Amino acid sequence: MKSFNILLLFVIAVSFGYSCNGQAQKLDNVTISGANTVKVYYFHNARRCTTCKAVEAESKKSVQELYGDKVVFEVYDLETKAGKLKAKELGVSGQTLLIVSGETKINITNEGFLYARKNPDKLKQIIKEKIDPLFK
């Protein structure tokens, strides 16, 4: 029975690690359809770790502090119907932090997961560096 409990804990720990590992798909700047506004999208799974929540919170906070209402920040759960539809529209297949303006998509998922918890000011700087040129 003790072995079963240890095995069960191991399986739970491993499955949690796979559900929230911040894997980003490779997205370069590509063409999409849409308005000429700047939007930041954060796609996540239903089961979320501390880092996933920090990416959302710090990104949203940074966008609001830097741009107020000029930039829209939207969050989608990839396991809901709305999340699946928006992900399909933007070509997203996993956890993603994405800046979209007109025909430009900029994926900053890796930066989000690297800096959201330990260096949110660096993430804010990256967001600014990526969004500012979109307004010119």
C-alpha positions in Angstrom: 0.0 0.0 0.0 2.9 2.4 0.8 4.4 1.7 -2.6 1.1 2.4 -4.3 0.9 5.8 -2.5 4.4 6.7 -3.5 3.7 5.7 -7.1 0.5 7.7 -7.1 2.2 10.8 -5.8 4.9 10.4 -8.5 2.3 10.1 -11.3 0.5 13.2 -10.0 3.7 15.2 -9.8 4.8 14.2 -13.3 1.4 14.9 -14.8 1.4 18.4 -13.2 4.8 19.1 -14.6 3.6 18.3 -18.1 0.4 20.3 -17.8 2.1 23.5 -17.0 5.6 23.6 -18.4 5.4 26.8 -20.4 6.1 25.2 -23.8 5.9 27.7 -26.5 5.3 27.0 -30.1 7.6 28.5 -32.7 5.9 31.6 -34.1 7.8 34.2 -36.0 6.2 37.4 -37.3 3.6 36.1 -39.7 0.5 37.4 -41.5 -2.9 37.4 -39.8 -6.2 39.1 -40.3 -7.6 41.7 -37.9 -7.8 45.3 -37.0 -4.8 47.7 -36.8 -4.9 47.8 -33.0 -2.4 46.2 -30.7 -3.6 43.3 -28.7 -1.7 41.0 -26.3 -3.1 37.5 -25.9 -2.3 35.1 -23.2 -3.3 31.5 -23.8 -3.2 29.0 -20.9 -4.4 25.5 -19.9 -7.0 25.0 -17.2 -4.4 23.6 -14.7 -2.0 26.3 -14.0 1.2 26.6 -11.9 2.5 29.7 -10.1 4.6 30.7 -13.1 1.6 30.5 -15.5 -0.4 32.8 -13.2 2.6 35.1 -12.9 3.0 35.4 -16.6 -0.6 36.5 -16.9 -0.5 38.9 -14.0 2.8 40.6 -14.8 2.1 40.8 -18.5 -1.3 42.3 -17.9 0.1 44.7 -15.3 2.9 45.8 -17.6 0.6 46.4 -20.6 -1.9 48.4 -18.5 0.9 50.5 -16.9 2.6 51.2 -20.2 -0.3 51.7 -22.6 -3.6 51.9 -20.6 -6.5 51.5 -23.0 -4.3 51.8 -26.1 -3.4 48.1 -26.0 -6.0 45.3 -25.3 -5.0 42.4 -23.1 -7.0 39.2 -23.5 -6.7 35.9 -21.7 -8.0 32.5 -23.0 -8.2 29.1 -21.5 -7.2 26.6 -24.2 -9.6 24.1 -22.8 -12.7 26.2 -23.4 -14.6 26.6 -26.6 -13.8 30.3 -26.9 -10.1 29.6 -26.2 -10.0 26.9 -28.8 -11.6 29.1 -31.4 -9.3 32.1 -30.7 -6.2 29.8 -30.6 -7.2 28.3 -34.0 -7.7 31.8 -35.5 -4.2 32.9 -34.3 -2.4 29.6 -35.0 -1.7 28.9 -31.3 -1.4 25.3 -30.0 -0.2 25.7 -26.5 0.6 28.2 -23.7 1.4 31.4 -25.5 2.0 35.1 -24.8 1.4 36.8 -28.1 1.5 40.4 -29.3 -0.7 41.0 -32.4 -1.0 44.1 -34.5 -2.5 44.1 -38.0 -0.5 41.5 -39.9 2.2 41.1 -37.2 2.4 38.4 -34.5 5.2 38.5 -32.0 5.6 35.5 -29.7 7.2 36.4 -26.3 6.2 33.2 -24.4 9.7 32.3 -23.6 10.5 35.7 -22.2 7.3 35.6 -20.2 8.1 32.3 -18.5 11.8 33.4 -18.0 11.1 36.7 -16.3 7.5 36.9 -14.9 8.4 35.6 -11.4 12.0 36.6 -10.9 12.5 39.7 -13.0 9.1 41.3 -13.9 10.8 44.6 -14.8 12.8 42.8 -17.5 9.5 41.3 -18.9 8.0 44.8 -18.9 11.0 46.2 -20.8 10.6 43.4 -23.4 6.9 44.1 -23.8 7.7 47.8 -24.3 10.5 47.0 -26.9 8.1 44.8 -28.9 5.0 47.0 -28.7 6.5 50.5 -29.2 7.5 50.0 -32.8 4.0 48.8 -33.7 2.7 52.3 -33.0 5.1 54.0 -35.4 
